[in-house]
Amino acid sequence: MNLIHNIKKNIVAVLGMAMMIGLSVWSLTSEGTENSKAVTPVEKAEPALYWYSVSSSNTLGAQLNSTPQTKSESMPGGSKQITNCQDELEANCIVGFATPQSPGSPAPSNPAEDHRINQSNN
């Protein structure tokens, strides 16, 4: 009889502890799913550039566009296509710069991926 009296006396404390444990578990598991959804790759925006042809002697040729445009826009199938190069080989076909350049200047030896369109394989 004494045991039942003690349980009745402490029922609020026992229920409170059970609720705290339950809420803690729920909080930890829901936090984990939110974090897994939050990890999404961020695409880097392509820079808009002035594009120049590159000669076999690695010098800049004529400027191919009058206003800056991205690599995707400049390639075959792009909205502002300025080259037929497919970006398949290692040799540069055209290179892009943030500011206008002088034709006849040396072309960069290793421009960034989004600053070059390489020659086609055919």
N, C-alpha and C positions, 0 to 999 in steps of 0.2 A: 504494500500500500504506500509505503514511503517512497518507492521508486516512481510510481505514477504521479505522486504529488510533486516530486522534483522535476519530472518531465514537463508537467503542466506549467510549472513555475518558470521553466527556461525555454518554453516552446518559441517564444518570440526571438530569443537569441539564436536558437538553432535555425529557424527559418531565415533570419537575416544573414547568417553565415552561408547558408545554401544559396541564397540569392546572389551574394557577392561572388561566390565561386562561379556560379553560372554566368553572370555578367562578364566576369573576367575572361572566361573561356570564349564566350561569344565575341568579345571585343578583340581578342588575339586572333581568332580565326577570320573574322571579317576584315581586319586590318591587313592580313596577309593576302587576301584576294584583291583588295584595292590596290596594293603595291604591285602585284603582278600585272594588273591591267594598266597601270600607269607607265610601265616601261615600254615605250614605243620608240622606234627609230626616228630620228629627226633628219629629214632630208636637207642637205645644204643647197641653198639657192645658187643657180649658176650665175656667174657675173656676166653683165652685158659688156661686150668688147668691140674694139675696132680690129678687123681681120685683114691679114696680109698674106699673099702667096709667098712661098719659100722656094728659092731656086736650088738647083743641084749643088751650087757652090755655097749654100747656106746663107744667102743674103735675102733680105726682104724685097719682095716685088711690090706691085701696086696695091693700094688700099682697096679692099673689095666691098666695103659698105660705108655709107656716109653717116649713119647713126649707129650707136652701139647696139649689138644684139648678142644673144647667147649662143653657145655651141649647138644646142638642140635646134634652135631656129635656123642656124647656118648650114646644117648638114642636109643631105638628100632626104626629102620628105618633110623637112622643117618648113615653117610658115614663111621664112625669108631666106630660102636656100641660096647660097652663094658659091657652093662647091659641089663637085661630083665625087669627091673623096669620101670613102666609106669608113675611115678610121680603123683600118685593119692591120697595117704594117707598122714598123717602128719608125720609119722616116716621116718627118713632118711634111704635110701638104700645105697647110695654112696655120698661122699662129695668130693669137689674139692678144691685144694690149688694152689697158684701161685708158690710155691716152693715145692720140695719133702719133705715128712714128714717121721717120724719113725712109722712103724706099731706097734701097742700096745699102742700108745699115746691116750689120751682122744680125742674123736671127739668133735667138737664144738656143743654146745647145740642148737644154732639157726643160722645156716649159711645163708648167703644171698641167694635169690631165684636162682640166676645164679651160685651158688656154691654148689647146692645140687640137687639130684634126689631122690624123695621120693619113698616109696614102692608102689607096685601095689595093687589094690583092690581085687584081687583074691587069 
